Amino acid sequence: MQLIEAQKLMSDLYGDADRERGISATVAWLCEEVGELAQAVRKGTKEQQLHELGDVLAWVASLANQLGLSLDDALERYERENEQRK
């Protein structure tokens, strides 16, 4: 799945609920998921780590949708900045 597809999937599945929840609450949920990922990395199985990593990516995609931003654009910016450092 491409990043743009992940964003569309999250929009299709949760877009209305995400907009109703709002950006601040979405950021709070994302932070909670990052904490769960950290715990899975420290003490969890590969299956648990994969699950939590998926949750973090889903919340990042939801946040990007609410902000009207593209994850593809975000990574392209990261790539450009790192190319300039070389």
N, CA, C and O atoms as a printed pandas DataFrame, in Angstrom:
     atom_number atom_name residue_name chain_id  residue_number  x_coord  y_coord  z_coord
0              1         N          MET        A               1    0.846   -1.180    0.000
1              2        CA          MET        A               1    0.000    0.000    0.000
2              3         C          MET        A               1    0.890    1.242    0.000
3              4         O          MET        A               1    1.859    1.325    0.755
4              5         N          GLN        A               2    0.557    2.182   -0.836
5              6        CA          GLN        A               2    1.261    3.462   -0.905
6              7         C          GLN        A               2    0.717    4.403    0.179
7              8         O          GLN        A               2   -0.389    4.205    0.681
8              9         N          LEU        A               3    1.493    5.411    0.529
9             10        CA          LEU        A               3    1.058    6.353    1.562
10            11         C          LEU        A               3   -0.258    7.029    1.196
11            12         O          LEU        A               3   -1.138    7.179    2.043
12            13         N          ILE        A               4   -0.394    7.437   -0.059
13            14        CA          ILE        A               4   -1.630    8.099   -0.480
14            15         C          ILE        A               4   -2.826    7.165   -0.322
15            16         O          ILE        A               4   -3.932    7.606   -0.008
16            17         N          GLU        A               5   -2.598    5.881   -0.540
17            18        CA          GLU        A               5   -3.665    4.887   -0.364
18            19         C          GLU        A               5   -4.013    4.732    1.118
19            20         O          GLU        A               5   -5.178    4.557    1.474
20            21         N          ALA        A               6   -3.001    4.798    1.967
21            22        CA          ALA        A               6   -3.245    4.710    3.412
22            23         C          ALA        A               6   -4.068    5.904    3.881
23            24         O          ALA        A               6   -4.989    5.755    4.685
24            25         N          GLN        A               7   -3.734    7.083    3.378
25            26        CA          GLN        A               7   -4.511    8.262    3.747
26            27         C          GLN        A               7   -5.953    8.151    3.273
27            28         O          GLN        A               7   -6.880    8.512    3.998
28            29         N          LYS        A               8   -6.141    7.653    2.058
29            30        CA          LYS        A               8   -7.498    7.503    1.536
30            31         C          LYS        A               8   -8.279    6.463    2.348
31            32         O          LYS        A               8   -9.454    6.664    2.655
32            33         N          LEU        A               9   -7.627    5.366    2.688
33            34        CA          LEU        A               9   -8.285    4.340    3.494
34            35         C          LEU        A               9   -8.746    4.917    4.830
35            36         O          LEU        A               9   -9.879    4.686    5.255
36            37         N          MET        A              10   -7.868    5.663    5.487
37            38        CA          MET        A              10   -8.236    6.252    6.780
38            39         C          MET        A              10   -9.361    7.260    6.607
39            40         O          MET        A              10  -10.252    7.346    7.452
40            41         N          SER        A              11   -9.328    8.017    5.529
41            42        CA          SER        A              11  -10.398    8.973    5.265
42            43         C          SER        A              11  -11.715    8.256    5.028
43            44         O          SER        A              11  -12.751    8.654    5.560
44            45         N          ASP        A              12  -11.673    7.206    4.235
45            46        CA          ASP        A              12  -12.892    6.446    3.943
46            47         C          ASP        A              12  -13.459    5.788    5.195
47            48         O          ASP        A              12  -14.672    5.789    5.407
48            49         N          LEU        A              13  -12.583    5.228    6.020
49            50        CA          LEU        A              13  -13.040    4.494    7.205
50            51         C          LEU        A              13  -13.427    5.412    8.361
51            52         O          LEU        A              13  -14.432    5.181    9.033
52            53         N          TYR        A              14  -12.631    6.448    8.588
53            54        CA          TYR        A              14  -12.769    7.225    9.821
54            55         C          TYR        A              14  -12.851    8.734    9.623
55            56         O          TYR        A              14  -12.859    9.481   10.602
56            57         N          GLY        A              15  -12.913    9.197    8.372
57            58        CA          GLY        A              15  -12.859   10.628    8.103
58            59         C          GLY        A              15  -13.870   11.449    8.877
59            60         O          GLY        A              15  -13.517   12.465    9.476
60            61         N          ASP        A              16  -15.130   11.019    8.871
61            62        CA          ASP        A              16  -16.161   11.780    9.596
62            63         C          ASP        A              16  -15.875   11.809   11.088
63            64         O          ASP        A              16  -15.953   12.862   11.720
64            65         N          ALA        A              17  -15.545   10.658   11.647
65            66        CA          ALA        A              17  -15.259   10.584   13.084
66            67         C          ALA        A              17  -14.006   11.385   13.426
67            68         O          ALA        A              17  -13.948   12.039   14.468
68            69         N          ASP        A              18  -13.002   11.333   12.547
69            70        CA          ASP        A              18  -11.771   12.088   12.792
70            71         C          ASP        A              18  -12.047   13.587   12.834
71            72         O          ASP        A              18  -11.575   14.289   13.729
72            73         N          ARG        A              19  -12.806   14.068   11.868
73            74        CA          ARG        A              19  -13.119   15.515   11.839
74            75         C          ARG        A              19  -13.931   15.914   13.071
75            76         O          ARG        A              19  -13.728   16.990   13.634
76            77         N          GLU        A              20  -14.843   15.050   13.481
77            78        CA          GLU        A              20  -15.650   15.333   14.669
78            79         C          GLU        A              20  -14.781   15.357   15.926
79            80         O          GLU        A              20  -14.986   16.184   16.814
80            81         N          ARG        A              21  -13.813   14.446   15.994
81            82        CA          ARG        A              21  -12.917   14.353   17.145
82            83         C          ARG        A              21  -12.019   15.582   17.214
83            84         O          ARG        A              21  -11.791   16.136   18.290
84            85         N          GLY        A              22  -11.512   16.003   16.063
85            86        CA          GLY        A              22  -10.665   17.184   16.000
86            87         C          GLY        A              22   -9.185   16.871   16.087
87            88         O          GLY        A              22   -8.773   15.774   16.465
88            89         N          ILE        A              23   -8.406   17.869   15.726
89            90        CA          ILE        A              23   -6.963   17.701   15.642
90            91         C          ILE        A              23   -6.329   17.457   17.007
91            92         O          ILE        A              23   -5.482   16.573   17.140
92            93         N          SER        A              24   -6.718   18.213   18.010
93            94        CA          SER        A              24   -6.103   18.051   19.343
94            95         C          SER        A              24   -6.304   16.647   19.889
95            96         O          SER        A              24   -5.372   16.046   20.424
96            97         N          ALA        A              25   -7.502   16.128   19.758
97            98        CA          ALA        A              25   -7.773   14.770   20.247
98            99         C          ALA        A              25   -7.036   13.736   19.411
99           100         O          ALA        A              25   -6.591   12.716   19.937
100          101         N          THR        A              26   -6.904   13.988   18.124
101          102        CA          THR        A              26   -6.176   13.060   17.265
102          103         C          THR        A              26   -4.707   13.011   17.662
103          104         O          THR        A              26   -4.106   11.937   17.704
104          105         N          VAL        A              27   -4.133   14.163   17.951
105          106        CA          VAL        A              27   -2.741   14.197   18.405
106          107         C          VAL        A              27   -2.599   13.437   19.721
107          108         O          VAL        A              27   -1.618   12.720   19.919
108          109         N          ALA        A              28   -3.562   13.585   20.616
109          110        CA          ALA        A              28   -3.518   12.861   21.889
110          111         C          ALA        A              28   -3.563   11.349   21.659
111          112         O          ALA        A              28   -2.813   10.603   22.287
112          113         N          TRP        A              29   -4.433   10.900   20.768
113          114        CA          TRP        A              29   -4.517    9.473   20.438
114          115         C          TRP        A              29   -3.218    8.990   19.820
115          116         O          TRP        A              29   -2.735    7.905   20.145
116          117         N          LEU        A              30   -2.646    9.799   18.922
117          118        CA          LEU        A              30   -1.381    9.438   18.295
118          119         C          LEU        A              30   -0.294    9.267   19.360
119          120         O          LEU        A              30    0.475    8.307   19.312
120          121         N          CYS        A              31   -0.232   10.176   20.299
121          122        CA          CYS        A              31    0.761   10.075   21.377
122          123         C          CYS        A              31    0.563    8.806   22.194
123          124         O          CYS        A              31    1.531    8.141   22.562
124          125         N          GLU        A              32   -0.676    8.476   22.471
125          126        CA          GLU        A              32   -0.961    7.239   23.202
126          127         C          GLU        A              32   -0.484    6.020   22.414
127          128         O          GLU        A              32    0.092    5.091   22.980
128          129         N          GLU        A              33   -0.726    6.034   21.120
129          130        CA          GLU        A              33   -0.287    4.908   20.283
130          131         C          GLU        A              33    1.232    4.822   20.210
131          132         O          GLU        A              33    1.783    3.722   20.185
132          133         N          VAL        A              34    1.919    5.959   20.174
133          134        CA          VAL        A              34    3.379    5.947   20.176
134          135         C          VAL        A              34    3.879    5.332   21.486
135          136         O          VAL        A              34    4.855    4.582   21.487
136          137         N          GLY        A              35    3.218    5.644   22.587
137          138        CA          GLY        A              35    3.575    5.038   23.868
138          139         C          GLY        A              35    3.379    3.528   23.856
139          140         O          GLY        A              35    4.207    2.784   24.382
140          141         N          GLU        A              36    2.287    3.080   23.257
141          142        CA          GLU        A              36    2.046    1.640   23.152
142          143         C          GLU        A              36    3.082    0.974   22.257
143          144         O          GLU        A              36    3.503   -0.153   22.517
144          145         N          LEU        A              37    3.489    1.669   21.208
145          146        CA          LEU        A              37    4.542    1.138   20.344
146          147         C          LEU        A              37    5.853    1.026   21.120
147          148         O          LEU        A              37    6.551    0.018   21.016
148          149         N          ALA        A              38    6.183    2.040   21.887
149          150        CA          ALA        A              38    7.413    2.010   22.677
150          151         C          ALA        A              38    7.406    0.828   23.641
151          152         O          ALA        A              38    8.420    0.151   23.808
152          153         N          GLN        A              39    6.278    0.585   24.263
153          154        CA          GLN        A              39    6.173   -0.545   25.188
154          155         C          GLN        A              39    6.323   -1.864   24.435
155          156         O          GLN        A              39    6.992   -2.778   24.917
156          157         N          ALA        A              40    5.711   -1.968   23.265
157          158        CA          ALA        A              40    5.821   -3.196   22.470
158          159         C          ALA        A              40    7.258   -3.424   22.011
159          160         O          ALA        A              40    7.720   -4.564   21.949
160          161         N          VAL        A              41    7.965   -2.339   21.689
161          162        CA          VAL        A              41    9.361   -2.474   21.272
162          163         C          VAL        A              41   10.197   -2.992   22.440
163          164         O          VAL        A              41   11.080   -3.828   22.251
164          165         N          ARG        A              42    9.921   -2.501   23.634
165          166        CA          ARG        A              42   10.694   -2.912   24.814
166          167         C          ARG        A              42   10.372   -4.326   25.256
167          168         O          ARG        A              42   11.271   -5.096   25.592
168          169         N          LYS        A              43    9.070   -4.674   25.258
169          170        CA          LYS        A              43    8.674   -5.923   25.921
170          171         C          LYS        A              43    7.786   -6.832   25.081
171          172         O          LYS        A              43    7.436   -7.929   25.516
172          173         N          GLY        A              44    7.424   -6.392   23.899
173          174        CA          GLY        A              44    6.437   -7.137   23.136
174          175         C          GLY        A              44    7.036   -8.084   22.116
175          176         O          GLY        A              44    8.245   -8.125   21.891
176          177         N          THR        A              45    6.142   -8.836   21.515
177          178        CA          THR        A              45    6.513   -9.746   20.443
178          179         C          THR        A              45    6.570   -8.976   19.126
179          180         O          THR        A              45    6.115   -7.835   19.050
180          181         N          LYS        A              46    7.117   -9.586   18.115
181          182        CA          LYS        A              46    7.131   -8.970   16.787
182          183         C          LYS        A              46    5.702   -8.696   16.322
183          184         O          LYS        A              46    5.444   -7.670   15.692
184          185         N          GLU        A              47    4.783   -9.593   16.621
185          186        CA          GLU        A              47    3.381   -9.397   16.241
186          187         C          GLU        A              47    2.796   -8.162   16.929
187          188         O          GLU        A              47    2.091   -7.379   16.293
188          189         N          GLN        A              48    3.076   -7.983   18.203
189          190        CA          GLN        A              48    2.599   -6.804   18.931
190          191         C          GLN        A              48    3.244   -5.529   18.392
191          192         O          GLN        A              48    2.582   -4.499   18.265
192          193         N          GLN        A              49    4.521   -5.602   18.081
193          194        CA          GLN        A              49    5.214   -4.445   17.526
194          195         C          GLN        A              49    4.611   -4.051   16.185
195          196         O          GLN        A              49    4.396   -2.868   15.922
196          197         N          LEU        A              50    4.339   -5.034   15.339
197          198        CA          LEU        A              50    3.736   -4.771   14.041
198          199         C          LEU        A              50    2.351   -4.150   14.196
199          200         O          LEU        A              50    1.996   -3.219   13.471
200          201         N          HIS        A              51    1.573   -4.668   15.141
201          202        CA          HIS        A              51    0.236   -4.128   15.405
202          203         C          HIS        A              51    0.321   -2.657   15.811
203          204         O          HIS        A              51   -0.395   -1.815   15.268
204          205         N          GLU        A              52    1.182   -2.360   16.751
205          206        CA          GLU        A              52    1.292   -0.981   17.249
206          207         C          GLU        A              52    1.880   -0.050   16.197
207          208         O          GLU        A              52    1.479    1.110   16.105
208          209         N          LEU        A              53    2.819   -0.541   15.408
209          210        CA          LEU        A              53    3.363    0.271   14.327
210          211         C          LEU        A              53    2.265    0.628   13.336
211          212         O          LEU        A              53    2.208    1.758   12.851
212          213         N          GLY        A              54    1.395   -0.329   13.034
213          214        CA          GLY        A              54    0.261   -0.060   12.154
214          215         C          GLY        A              54   -0.675    0.984   12.742
215          216         O          GLY        A              54   -1.173    1.854   12.026
216          217         N          ASP        A              55   -0.916    0.897   14.046
217          218        CA          ASP        A              55   -1.781    1.889   14.702
218          219         C          ASP        A              55   -1.183    3.288   14.603
219          220         O          ASP        A              55   -1.893    4.253   14.320
220          221         N          VAL        A              56    0.129    3.395   14.836
221          222        CA          VAL        A              56    0.794    4.708   14.751
222          223         C          VAL        A              56    0.673    5.256   13.334
223          224         O          VAL        A              56    0.351    6.429   13.146
224          225         N          LEU        A              57    0.930    4.417   12.345
225          226        CA          LEU        A              57    0.830    4.878   10.956
226          227         C          LEU        A              57   -0.594    5.315   10.619
227          228         O          LEU        A              57   -0.791    6.307    9.917
228          229         N          ALA        A              58   -1.575    4.585   11.115
229          230        CA          ALA        A              58   -2.974    4.944   10.848
230          231         C          ALA        A              58   -3.311    6.300   11.460
231          232         O          ALA        A              58   -3.983    7.110   10.822
232          233         N          TRP        A              59   -2.858    6.560   12.683
233          234        CA          TRP        A              59   -3.143    7.837   13.327
234          235         C          TRP        A              59   -2.386    8.980   12.655
235          236         O          TRP        A              59   -2.901   10.095   12.568
236          237         N          VAL        A              60   -1.172    8.714   12.181
237          238        CA          VAL        A              60   -0.429    9.741   11.442
238          239         C          VAL        A              60   -1.179   10.083   10.163
239          240         O          VAL        A              60   -1.292   11.254    9.800
240          241         N          ALA        A              61   -1.694    9.061    9.476
241          242        CA          ALA        A              61   -2.460    9.301    8.244
242          243         C          ALA        A              61   -3.723   10.098    8.554
243          244         O          ALA        A              61   -4.076   11.010    7.806
244          245         N          SER        A              62   -4.398    9.770    9.633
245          246        CA          SER        A              62   -5.602   10.508   10.018
246          247         C          SER        A              62   -5.278   11.968   10.316
247          248         O          SER        A              62   -6.012   12.870    9.913
248          249         N          LEU        A              63   -4.176   12.192   11.023
249          250        CA          LEU        A              63   -3.778   13.561   11.341
250          251         C          LEU        A              63   -3.440   14.326   10.066
251          252         O          LEU        A              63   -3.846   15.477    9.907
252          253         N          ALA        A              64   -2.708   13.704    9.168
253          254        CA          ALA        A              64   -2.369   14.360    7.900
254          255         C          ALA        A              64   -3.640   14.742    7.144
255          256         O          ALA        A              64   -3.728   15.834    6.583
256          257         N          ASN        A              65   -4.616   13.847    7.130
257          258        CA          ASN        A              65   -5.878   14.157    6.460
258          259         C          ASN        A              65   -6.549   15.382    7.073
259          260         O          ASN        A              65   -7.025   16.261    6.355
260          261         N          GLN        A              66   -6.586   15.436    8.389
261          262        CA          GLN        A              66   -7.234   16.567    9.056
262          263         C          GLN        A              66   -6.494   17.877    8.798
263          264         O          GLN        A              66   -7.102   18.946    8.749
264          265         N          LEU        A              67   -5.183   17.781    8.636
265          266        CA          LEU        A              67   -4.378   18.978    8.380
266          267         C          LEU        A              67   -4.381   19.359    6.902
267          268         O          LEU        A              67   -3.886   20.421    6.525
268          269         N          GLY        A              68   -4.943   18.483    6.069
269          270        CA          GLY        A              68   -4.958   18.734    4.640
270          271         C          GLY        A              68   -3.574   18.595    4.012
271          272         O          GLY        A              68   -3.251   19.275    3.038
272          273         N          LEU        A              69   -2.764   17.705    4.581
273          274        CA          LEU        A              69   -1.397   17.500    4.116
274          275         C          LEU        A              69   -1.221   16.094    3.562
275          276         O          LEU        A              69   -1.970   15.175    3.892
276          277         N          SER        A              70   -0.220   15.954    2.722
277          278        CA          SER        A              70    0.094   14.675    2.104
278          279         C          SER        A              70    1.310   14.050    2.775
279          280         O          SER        A              70    2.342   14.704    2.927
280          281         N          LEU        A              71    1.193   12.794    3.175
281          282        CA          LEU        A              71    2.350   12.097    3.733
282          283         C          LEU        A              71    3.429   11.921    2.670
283          284         O          LEU        A              71    4.619   11.937    2.987
284          285         N          ASP        A              72    3.025   11.754    1.418
285          286        CA          ASP        A              72    4.001   11.679    0.332
286          287         C          ASP        A              72    4.820   12.961    0.278
287          288         O          ASP        A              72    6.044   12.910    0.153
288          289         N          ASP        A              73    4.159   14.105    0.370
289          290        CA          ASP        A              73    4.862   15.393    0.356
290          291         C          ASP        A              73    5.795   15.523    1.555
291          292         O          ASP        A              73    6.901   16.049    1.436
292          293         N          ALA        A              74    5.346   15.045    2.702
293          294        CA          ALA        A              74    6.166   15.126    3.907
294          295         C          ALA        A              74    7.449   14.321    3.752
295          296         O          ALA        A              74    8.524   14.784    4.133
296          297         N          LEU        A              75    7.343   13.126    3.199
297          298        CA          LEU        A              75    8.538   12.317    3.015
298          299         C          LEU        A              75    9.427   12.845    1.900
299          300         O          LEU        A              75   10.651   12.730    1.971
300          301         N          GLU        A              76    8.818   13.423    0.870
301          302        CA          GLU        A              76    9.615   14.025   -0.193
302          303         C          GLU        A              76   10.424   15.199    0.346
303          304         O          GLU        A              76   11.574   15.385   -0.053
304          305         N          ARG        A              77    9.849   15.991    1.241
305          306        CA          ARG        A              77   10.570   17.092    1.869
306          307         C          ARG        A              77   11.749   16.553    2.674
307          308         O          ARG        A              77   12.846   17.109    2.629
308          309         N          TYR        A              78   11.520   15.489    3.396
309          310        CA          TYR        A              78   12.573   14.863    4.186
310          311         C          TYR        A              78   13.700   14.369    3.277
311          312         O          TYR        A              78   14.880   14.551    3.577
312          313         N          GLU        A              79   13.323   13.754    2.184
313          314        CA          GLU        A              79   14.305   13.261    1.229
314          315         C          GLU        A              79   15.132   14.408    0.635
315          316         O          GLU        A              79   16.355   14.312    0.535
316          317         N          ARG        A              80   14.453   15.493    0.243
317          318        CA          ARG        A              80   15.156   16.657   -0.333
318          319         C          ARG        A              80   16.144   17.251    0.671
319          320         O          ARG        A              80   17.278   17.566    0.310
320          321         N          GLU        A              81   15.727   17.405    1.914
321          322        CA          GLU        A              81   16.613   17.993    2.921
322          323         C          GLU        A              81   17.830   17.120    3.173
323          324         O          GLU        A              81   18.931   17.632    3.377
324          325         N          ASN        A              82   17.641   15.815    3.161
325          326        CA          ASN        A              82   18.777   14.929    3.380
326          327         C          ASN        A              82   19.695   14.887    2.171
327          328         O          ASN        A              82   20.898   14.677    2.326
328          329         N          GLU        A              83   19.166   15.079    0.982
329          330        CA          GLU        A              83   20.007   15.159   -0.217
330          331         C          GLU        A              83   20.894   16.395   -0.160
331          332         O          GLU        A              83   22.047   16.357   -0.590
332          333         N          GLN        A              84   20.361   17.486    0.368
333          334        CA          GLN        A              84   21.123   18.726    0.458
334          335         C          GLN        A              84   22.297   18.603    1.432
335          336         O          GLN        A              84   23.296   19.308    1.295
336          337         N          ARG        A              85   22.175   17.718    2.402
337          338        CA          ARG        A              85   23.226   17.538    3.413
338          339         C          ARG        A              85   24.415   16.778    2.865
339          340         O          ARG        A              85   25.509   16.843    3.426
340          341         N          LYS        A              86   24.213   16.067    1.789
341          342        CA          LYS        A              86   25.296   15.231    1.243
342          343         C          LYS        A              86   26.353   16.034    0.545
343          344         O          LYS        A              86   27.322   15.471    0.037
